[in-house]
Amino acid sequence: MKTSCDDLAGSRDVDNIPRPVYALNASLVSEGWEHAKHQHRKAQLLYSVRGILNCEVEDGVWIVPPQCAVWIPGSMLHVARGSGETECYCLFIEPEAVANLPRFCCTLAVSPLLRELILRAVSLPHLYAEQGRDARLVATLLDELCEAPVEDLHLPMPRDRRLRQLAQRLLDEPSAKVPMSEWATRIGMSERSMSRLLLQETGVSFGRWRRQLHIILSLRRLTRGESVQAVALDLGYESSSGFVTMFRKAVGKPPARYLLERVANTTREGDFANVPGIVLGADS
């Protein structure tokens, strides 16, 4: 079955539901899905329980591992997709529902409390009472959402046509051991000009951009149960230890441990059976 939160929302005019928060779940999603470029007046939160979610906007790509969510501001054009088997929850939120909601697209870490509030919000009536217990629960959810820390799982995308070509080639050939000067030649730029423009448009250097790409690609594969060693070699690393060192510096933890902690924190006894395994290597 290929069902997304947007598919479930399609039969309802979510932008006109007169409540600060409207919650949906897509608990039967499996084997990947994609929702083409679209937008909502309301802001949207996609929370991943199982699998990897991806969100693409004009100037970036966001990845959402388990126990994280992607925040999409209101009226922002975006493409959403699931990689492999996914389970997700979706909130549609009035942009002015509370102060301090993010004004930009970002990946957010979801605390155990915020997770439980999201799960509870799904069971609320569409037109829950605007006073009383349900309204207080929604207010607490919004407060917790404002405090959720931002995860650095963002791949900024350049706007320049030549740099977009570079980005696509790197996405197509993530393991290619091509020096920066050769990439510049391939897209018709000098190395210096390419480096300067990439930094100007994305805020990161070529090396940092490529490392972030490897983080995103590796998380997609690791969450499907592939080994750290296999992923490392396919991304062009000489050994898994070199890849693990890069990942730890970028994310703060080795890759398999990073994902295992998220699965452990989101899975309660009896919940979500058959969560895909994470295969650890010696250095993971």
NUDREN-210373 format. One line per 2 residues: number of its first residue (from 1); their letters; for each residue x, y, z of N, C-alpha, C. Coordinates in steps of 0.02 Angstrom, whole numbers, always signed. Example, Ala and Ser with C-alpha at 12.3 -4.5 7.8 and 13.67 -1.06 7.14 Angstrom:
# residues 2
1	AS	+660/-284/+390/+615/-225/+390/+660/-165/+390 | +642/-112/+354/+684/-53/+357/+645/+2/+394
END
This chain:
# residues 284
1	MK	+43/-60/+0/+0/+0/+0/+44/+62/+0 | +26/+112/-40/+64/+174/-44/+19/+232/-25
3	TS	+22/+252/+37/-22/+304/+63/+20/+353/+102 | +10/+418/+90/+47/+468/+129/-3/+510/+168
5	CD	+23/+550/+214/-21/+595/+251/-57/+643/+204 | -22/+663/+151/-54/+708/+104/-110/+673/+66
7	DL	-101/+608/+52/-156/+570/+22/-217/+569/+68 | -204/+557/+133/-259/+555/+181/-292/+623/+188
9	AG	-251/+676/+184/-278/+743/+190/-314/+766/+128 | -300/+731/+71/-327/+754/+8/-403/+757/+6
11	SR	-435/+711/+44/-508/+710/+44/-538/+763/+91 | -495/+799/+127/-519/+850/+174/-485/+916/+158
13	DV	-520/+970/+165/-491/+1036/+153/-457/+1058/+218 | -396/+1034/+228/-363/+1045/+292/-351/+1119/+307
15	DN	-342/+1159/+254/-329/+1230/+265/-388/+1267/+295 | -448/+1238/+288/-508/+1272/+313/-537/+1241/+376
17	IP	-503/+1192/+405/-526/+1165/+469/-511/+1217/+522 | -561/+1244/+557/-552/+1301/+601/-524/+1283/+670
19	RP	-465/+1252/+671/-432/+1235/+733/-356/+1247/+724 | -321/+1262/+778/-249/+1275/+772/-209/+1216/+746
21	VY	-231/+1154/+763/-195/+1094/+744/-244/+1042/+718 | -225/+1009/+663/-263/+953/+637/-213/+897/+625
23	AL	-224/+839/+655/-175/+784/+654/-201/+724/+616 | -155/+691/+579/-170/+631/+541/-115/+580/+552
25	NA	-131/+517/+543/-77/+467/+542/-83/+425/+479 | -25/+402/+456/-22/+357/+397/+12/+293/+420
27	SL	-23/+254/+460/+8/+197/+493/+16/+137/+446 | -13/+140/+386/-8/+83/+341/+37/+97/+281
29	VS	+77/+149/+285/+122/+165/+230/+174/+111/+222 | +190/+92/+160/+243/+43/+150/+274/+50/+81
31	EG	+336/+27/+76/+372/+21/+13/+378/+85/-27 | +381/+141/+7/+396/+204/-27/+334/+238/-55
33	WE	+335/+303/-57/+281/+343/-85/+310/+412/-101 | +276/+449/-143/+297/+516/-159/+235/+559/-172
35	HA	+236/+619/-145/+183/+667/-158/+214/+726/-196 | +192/+737/-257/+222/+787/-301/+218/+857/-271
37	KH	+253/+903/-302/+259/+971/-276/+190/+1001/-263 | +181/+1027/-203/+117/+1054/-181/+129/+1102/-123
39	QH	+76/+1131/-98/+83/+1176/-41/+17/+1178/-2 | +21/+1199/+60/-37/+1210/+103/-32/+1280/+133
41	RK	-88/+1311/+144/-86/+1374/+181/-59/+1363/+251 | -80/+1308/+282/-57/+1292/+349/+14/+1264/+347
43	AQ	+49/+1272/+401/+114/+1240/+409/+103/+1165/+419 | +155/+1126/+407/+148/+1053/+410/+207/+1024/+449
45	LL	+193/+975/+492/+244/+937/+526/+237/+864/+508 | +289/+835/+479/+290/+764/+463/+336/+729/+512
47	YS	+309/+684/+552/+347/+649/+604/+356/+576/+584 | +419/+553/+582/+434/+485/+561/+437/+438/+621
49	VR	+397/+386/+620/+401/+332/+670/+447/+277/+644 | +440/+262/+581/+480/+208/+550/+500/+230/+480
51	GI	+563/+219/+464/+588/+235/+397/+610/+307/+390 | +632/+323/+330/+660/+389/+315/+610/+428/+273
53	LN	+595/+489/+296/+556/+536/+256/+603/+588/+225 | +584/+613/+167/+624/+664/+134/+578/+721/+113
55	CE	+602/+781/+120/+565/+840/+98/+611/+883/+56 | +588/+902/-3/+627/+945/-47/+590/+1010/-60
57	VE	+625/+1066/-50/+600/+1131/-68/+650/+1162/-117 | +638/+1223/-138/+679/+1252/-191/+753/+1256/-171
59	DG	+766/+1272/-108/+835/+1284/-88/+863/+1232/-40 | +833/+1173/-38/+862/+1123/+6/+825/+1057/+7
61	VW	+859/+1007/+35/+831/+941/+45/+839/+924/+119 | +786/+901/+150/+787/+882/+220/+775/+807/+226
63	IV	+810/+775/+272/+800/+704/+285/+773/+696/+356 | +728/+648/+363/+693/+639/+428/+700/+567/+450
65	PP	+749/+550/+493/+755/+483/+521/+704/+472/+576 | +697/+410/+601/+650/+398/+656/+663/+443/+716
67	QC	+610/+463/+749/+608/+509/+806/+625/+580/+787 | +622/+595/+724/+630/+664/+700/+569/+683/+658
69	AV	+563/+747/+645/+508/+772/+604/+534/+828/+561 | +503/+838/+504/+520/+895/+462/+465/+947/+469
71	WI	+485/+1009/+478/+439/+1065/+484/+438/+1102/+417 | +378/+1111/+389/+369/+1145/+325/+324/+1205/+337
73	PG	+351/+1266/+332/+310/+1325/+344/+250/+1329/+296 | +200/+1366/+315/+141/+1374/+274/+156/+1405/+206
75	SM	+120/+1381/+155/+124/+1407/+87/+191/+1394/+53 | +232/+1349/+79/+296/+1333/+48/+287/+1273/+1
77	LH	+305/+1282/-62/+303/+1227/-110/+353/+1173/-89 | +332/+1110/-90/+377/+1057/-69/+357/+990/-101
79	VA	+405/+945/-103/+393/+876/-123/+408/+833/-63 | +364/+787/-46/+375/+741/+10/+376/+670/-15
81	RG	+421/+630/+13/+425/+560/-7/+449/+517/+51 | +431/+454/+49/+455/+406/+98/+503/+359/+64
83	SG	+557/+340/+99/+607/+294/+73/+600/+227/+107 | +584/+175/+68/+572/+109/+98/+508/+108/+138
85	ET	+504/+64/+187/+444/+60/+229/+443/+118/+278 | +387/+153/+281/+382/+211/+325/+316/+210/+363
87	EC	+317/+238/+422/+257/+255/+461/+266/+326/+483 | +215/+367/+474/+224/+437/+493/+158/+467/+519
89	YC	+167/+521/+555/+111/+562/+579/+119/+631/+550 | +63/+664/+540/+64/+729/+508/+19/+778/+545
91	LF	+46/+837/+558/+7/+890/+589/+2/+948/+540 | -58/+975/+533/-68/+1038/+497/-82/+1092/+549
93	IE	-43/+1145/+547/-43/+1194/+601/-52/+1264/+574 | -98/+1302/+604/-107/+1372/+585/-41/+1410/+596
95	PE	-17/+1445/+545/+48/+1479/+551/+54/+1527/+610 | -2/+1557/+630/+0/+1604/+686/-30/+1574/+750
97	AV	-30/+1507/+754/-60/+1474/+812/-24/+1492/+877 | +41/+1501/+873/+81/+1517/+932/+144/+1551/+908
99	AN	+172/+1595/+949/+234/+1629/+931/+292/+1579/+933 | +344/+1595/+896/+407/+1557/+897/+406/+1491/+860
101	LP	+355/+1478/+819/+359/+1422/+774/+413/+1436/+722 | +448/+1386/+697/+500/+1398/+647/+473/+1434/+586
103	RF	+513/+1480/+559/+494/+1517/+499/+527/+1488/+437 | +564/+1434/+445/+601/+1405/+390/+593/+1329/+393
105	CC	+606/+1295/+338/+603/+1223/+336/+661/+1195/+376 | +649/+1144/+418/+702/+1115/+459/+682/+1046/+484
107	TL	+732/+1008/+505/+721/+943/+536/+724/+952/+612 | +674/+928/+647/+669/+936/+719/+674/+869/+755
109	AV	+710/+868/+811/+710/+809/+854/+645/+808/+895 | +616/+749/+902/+553/+742/+937/+565/+708/+1004
111	SP	+551/+743/+1058/+561/+716/+1126/+506/+665/+1140 | +516/+621/+1191/+463/+574/+1210/+397/+608/+1226
113	LL	+400/+666/+1259/+338/+702/+1276/+304/+727/+1212 | +341/+757/+1167/+311/+782/+1106/+282/+724/+1065
115	RE	+317/+668/+1065/+291/+609/+1029/+223/+588/+1056 | +217/+584/+1122/+153/+563/+1152/+98/+614/+1138
117	LI	+115/+677/+1137/+65/+728/+1121/+42/+723/+1048 | +89/+707/+1003/+70/+697/+933/+23/+637/+926
119	LR	+40/+582/+959/-2/+522/+956/-72/+535/+984 | -74/+574/+1037/-139/+590/+1068/-179/+637/+1023
121	AV	-146/+684/+990/-181/+733/+948/-216/+699/+890 | -188/+643/+866/-219/+607/+810/-289/+583/+828
123	SL	-300/+567/+891/-365/+540/+912/-417/+594/+927 | -397/+657/+924/-445/+711/+939/-496/+718/+881
125	PH	-556/+739/+896/-604/+754/+842/-577/+811/+799 | -599/+813/+736/-576/+867/+692/-593/+935/+723
127	LY	-654/+940/+750/-675/+1003/+781/-678/+993/+856 | -620/+982/+886/-616/+973/+959/-637/+1038/+994
129	AE	-658/+1032/+1056/-681/+1091/+1094/-624/+1142/+1101 | -640/+1205/+1091/-589/+1257/+1094/-574/+1279/+1166
131	QG	-610/+1251/+1213/-595/+1261/+1284/-593/+1192/+1317 | -554/+1186/+1370/-553/+1123/+1407/-492/+1081/+1392
133	RD	-498/+1016/+1407/-441/+970/+1406/-408/+965/+1338 | -448/+955/+1284/-418/+948/+1218/-381/+1011/+1196
135	AR	-409/+1068/+1210/-376/+1131/+1192/-311/+1139/+1231 | -311/+1118/+1295/-250/+1122/+1334/-196/+1075/+1308
137	LV	-217/+1016/+1286/-169/+968/+1258/-137/+998/+1195 | -177/+1028/+1152/-150/+1058/+1091/-103/+1116/+1108
139	AT	-121/+1155/+1158/-77/+1211/+1177/-10/+1185/+1203 | -11/+1130/+1241/+51/+1101/+1265/+92/+1073/+1208
141	LL	+59/+1041/+1160/+93/+1015/+1101/+130/+1072/+1064 | +96/+1128/+1055/+126/+1184/+1020/+185/+1212/+1059
143	DE	+179/+1215/+1125/+235/+1238/+1166/+295/+1192/+1158 | +284/+1127/+1159/+339/+1079/+1152/+370/+1084/+1082
145	LC	+328/+1094/+1033/+353/+1101/+964/+400/+1161/+958 | +383/+1215/+990/+425/+1275/+987/+493/+1263/+1019
147	EA	+497/+1215/+1066/+559/+1201/+1101/+600/+1145/+1069 | +573/+1112/+1017/+608/+1055/+987/+673/+1078/+955
149	PV	+729/+1044/+970/+793/+1063/+941/+797/+1046/+867 | +832/+1088/+830/+842/+1078/+758/+901/+1030/+747
151	ED	+890/+979/+705/+943/+932/+686/+976/+956/+622 | +1042/+947/+617/+1079/+968/+558/+1078/+913/+505
153	LH	+1018/+900/+478/+1009/+849/+427/+981/+881/+364 | +1013/+934/+343/+990/+976/+288/+1043/+979/+234
155	LP	+1023/+968/+173/+1068/+976/+116/+1047/+1038/+78 | +1081/+1095/+88/+1062/+1156/+53/+1073/+1149/-23
157	MP	+1026/+1172/-62/+1031/+1167/-134/+1042/+1236/-165 | +1092/+1242/-209/+1105/+1307/-242/+1051/+1323/-294
159	RD	+1046/+1387/-310/+998/+1409/-361/+1030/+1415/-430 | +1093/+1430/-432/+1128/+1439/-496/+1122/+1375/-539
161	RR	+1109/+1384/-603/+1097/+1327/-648/+1157/+1280/-650 | +1218/+1309/-652/+1278/+1267/-656/+1289/+1228/-591
163	LR	+1276/+1261/-535/+1284/+1226/-471/+1230/+1173/-461 | +1171/+1185/-488/+1119/+1133/-485/+1141/+1072/-525
165	QL	+1176/+1085/-580/+1203/+1030/-620/+1256/+992/-580 | +1298/+1028/-545/+1347/+997/-501/+1313/+954/-448
167	AQ	+1262/+982/-416/+1227/+946/-363/+1197/+881/-390 | +1167/+884/-449/+1136/+825/-478/+1189/+772/-494
169	RL	+1247/+794/-519/+1299/+746/-536/+1327/+713/-473 | +1333/+751/-419/+1356/+722/-356/+1305/+674/-327
171	LD	+1241/+689/-336/+1188/+644/-314/+1190/+579/-354 | +1205/+585/-419/+1208/+527/-463/+1271/+486/-452
173	EP	+1326/+519/-432/+1390/+485/-424/+1420/+501/-355 | +1389/+482/-301/+1413/+501/-235/+1481/+472/-217
175	SA	+1501/+417/-250/+1565/+385/-234/+1622/+408/-279 | +1607/+450/-328/+1659/+471/-376/+1715/+510/-341
177	KV	+1776/+487/-350/+1834/+520/-320/+1863/+571/-370 | +1823/+622/-382/+1841/+674/-431/+1862/+736/-393
179	PM	+1920/+765/-406/+1940/+825/-370/+1895/+884/-387 | +1894/+932/-343/+1851/+991/-351/+1865/+1027/-417
181	SE	+1929/+1030/-436/+1947/+1064/-499/+1914/+1031/-559 | +1910/+964/-558/+1879/+928/-613/+1804/+939/-615
183	WA	+1771/+940/-556/+1699/+955/-554/+1686/+1024/-583 | +1729/+1073/-566/+1720/+1141/-592/+1725/+1142/-668
185	TR	+1773/+1105/-695/+1782/+1102/-768/+1720/+1072/-801 | +1693/+1020/-769/+1635/+986/-799/+1574/+1031/-804
187	IG	+1567/+1079/-760/+1508/+1123/-763/+1525/+1192/-792 | +1585/+1198/-820/+1603/+1260/-855/+1620/+1319/-811
189	MS	+1652/+1306/-753/+1671/+1359/-708/+1744/+1349/-687 | +1775/+1402/-662/+1840/+1395/-631/+1830/+1368/-560
191	ER	+1880/+1335/-533/+1875/+1308/-466/+1861/+1364/-415 | +1894/+1420/-423/+1885/+1475/-376/+1814/+1503/-380
193	SM	+1788/+1512/-441/+1721/+1539/-448/+1669/+1491/-421 | +1678/+1426/-435/+1630/+1376/-410/+1630/+1375/-334
195	SR	+1689/+1376/-304/+1694/+1375/-231/+1660/+1436/-200 | +1674/+1494/-228/+1646/+1556/-201/+1570/+1558/-208
197	LL	+1544/+1539/-266/+1472/+1542/-278/+1435/+1489/-237 | +1464/+1430/-230/+1433/+1378/-189/+1427/+1400/-116
199	LQ	+1480/+1431/-90/+1478/+1455/-22/+1426/+1511/-14 | +1422/+1554/-65/+1375/+1610/-63/+1303/+1585/-64
201	ET	+1289/+1534/-103/+1219/+1511/-112/+1197/+1459/-61 | +1243/+1421/-33/+1223/+1368/+14/+1248/+1381/+85
203	GV	+1298/+1424/+93/+1325/+1438/+159/+1376/+1387/+182 | +1394/+1339/+140/+1444/+1288/+158/+1493/+1279/+102
205	SF	+1552/+1252/+119/+1603/+1238/+69/+1585/+1176/+28 | +1622/+1165/-26/+1611/+1106/-68/+1620/+1042/-27
207	GR	+1674/+1039/+14/+1686/+979/+54/+1631/+967/+104 | +1607/+1020/+137/+1553/+1012/+186/+1488/+991/+152
209	WR	+1475/+1020/+94/+1414/+1002/+57/+1415/+928/+38 | +1472/+904/+14/+1477/+834/-6/+1471/+788/+54
211	RQ	+1501/+806/+111/+1494/+765/+171/+1421/+761/+194 | +1386/+817/+189/+1315/+817/+209/+1275/+773/+162
213	LH	+1292/+773/+98/+1260/+728/+51/+1270/+655/+71 | +1331/+638/+92/+1345/+570/+113/+1306/+551/+175
215	II	+1296/+598/+220/+1256/+584/+280/+1185/+566/+259 | +1156/+605/+215/+1087/+594/+194/+1080/+527/+158
217	LS	+1125/+513/+110/+1121/+451/+73/+1132/+390/+118 | +1178/+396/+165/+1192/+339/+209/+1134/+325/+256
219	LR	+1101/+376/+282/+1044/+365/+326/+987/+330/+289 | +976/+349/+227/+924/+315/+188/+937/+240/+185
221	RL	+1000/+221/+175/+1017/+150/+166/+1023/+113/+232 | +1052/+145/+282/+1060/+112/+347/+993/+96/+379
223	TR	+944/+140/+370/+879/+127/+400/+843/+69/+366 | +866/+48/+307/+838/-11/+274/+875/-75/+294
225	GE	+925/-68/+339/+959/-127/+365/+1024/-143/+332 | +1050/-100/+286/+1114/-113/+255/+1170/-102/+305
227	SV	+1227/-135/+296/+1282/-130/+344/+1320/-65/+334 | +1351/-43/+388/+1393/+17/+385/+1449/+7/+335
229	QA	+1480/-52/+334/+1535/-65/+289/+1513/-60/+216 | +1456/-90/+199/+1432/-89/+130/+1417/-17/+108
231	VA	+1385/+21/+151/+1369/+90/+134/+1432/+131/+126 | +1481/+122/+171/+1543/+160/+168/+1580/+147/+103
233	LD	+1586/+84/+84/+1622/+68/+22/+1586/+95/-39 | +1520/+91/-39/+1482/+116/-96/+1486/+192/-103
235	LG	+1499/+227/-47/+1506/+299/-49/+1578/+321/-64 | +1622/+272/-75/+1690/+289/-95/+1742/+291/-40
237	YE	+1724/+270/+21/+1772/+269/+76/+1814/+206/+72 | +1878/+211/+92/+1923/+154/+90/+1903/+101/+141
239	SS	+1874/+123/+196/+1854/+76/+249/+1795/+106/+286 | +1762/+63/+326/+1705/+88/+365/+1728/+137/+418
241	SG	+1789/+130/+444/+1812/+174/+498/+1817/+247/+474 | +1838/+257/+412/+1842/+325/+386/+1773/+357/+380
243	FV	+1725/+317/+357/+1656/+342/+352/+1627/+357/+421 | +1638/+311/+469/+1611/+320/+536/+1640/+382/+569
245	TM	+1704/+395/+558/+1736/+455/+586/+1703/+518/+558 | +1691/+519/+492/+1658/+576/+461/+1588/+585/+489
247	FR	+1550/+531/+496/+1481/+534/+520/+1480/+559/+592 | +1525/+533/+634/+1526/+553/+704/+1541/+627/+711
249	KA	+1587/+653/+672/+1604/+724/+675/+1545/+768/+653 | +1507/+744/+605/+1451/+783/+578/+1389/+780/+623
251	VG	+1375/+721/+651/+1312/+709/+686/+1321/+703/+762 | +1381/+685/+783/+1394/+679/+855/+1395/+608/+881
253	KP	+1374/+560/+839/+1372/+489/+858/+1387/+447/+796 | +1413/+386/+805/+1422/+342/+747/+1354/+325/+717
255	PA	+1352/+309/+653/+1288/+303/+617/+1239/+251/+644 | +1262/+190/+656/+1214/+139/+679/+1188/+156/+748
257	RY	+1231/+182/+792/+1208/+202/+859/+1158/+258/+854 | +1169/+304/+810/+1123/+361/+800/+1053/+336/+784
259	LL	+1047/+289/+737/+982/+263/+717/+952/+216/+769 | +995/+174/+799/+969/+128/+849/+938/+164/+908
261	ER	+967/+219/+929/+939/+257/+985/+871/+285/+967 | +862/+304/+904/+797/+331/+884/+745/+276/+881
263	VA	+763/+218/+856/+716/+162/+856/+697/+143/+928 | +747/+141/+972/+735/+122/+1042/+690/+173/+1076
265	NT	+699/+236/+1062/+661/+289/+1095/+590/+294/+1069 | +578/+271/+1008/+511/+277/+980/+470/+213/+984
267	TR	+501/+158/+1001/+467/+94/+1001/+451/+73/+1072 | +387/+68/+1088/+366/+43/+1153/+344/-30/+1145
269	EG	+340/-66/+1199/+321/-136/+1196/+253/-143/+1162 | +253/-184/+1108/+191/-196/+1072/+180/-147/+1015
271	DF	+221/-95/+1010/+212/-45/+957/+254/-63/+896 | +227/-52/+838/+264/-50/+776/+311/-110/+769
273	AN	+283/-168/+764/+324/-228/+755/+359/-224/+688 | +413/-263/+683/+450/-269/+620/+484/-204/+599
275	VP	+507/-164/+646/+546/-105/+628/+610/-130/+594 | +628/-102/+534/+687/-127/+499/+749/-126/+544
277	GI	+790/-178/+539/+849/-183/+580/+904/-138/+556 | +949/-120/+602/+1009/-82/+585/+1067/-130/+593
279	VL	+1106/-140/+541/+1161/-187/+543/+1225/-152/+563 | +1252/-169/+620/+1312/-136/+646/+1374/-171/+620
281	GA	+1425/-131/+603/+1490/-157/+587/+1536/-147/+647 | +1598/-166/+640/+1645/-163/+696/+1656/-93/+720
283	DS	+1652/-43/+676/+1667/+27/+694/+1605/+68/+705 | +1546/+38/+703/+1485/+78/+703/+1460/+94/+772
END
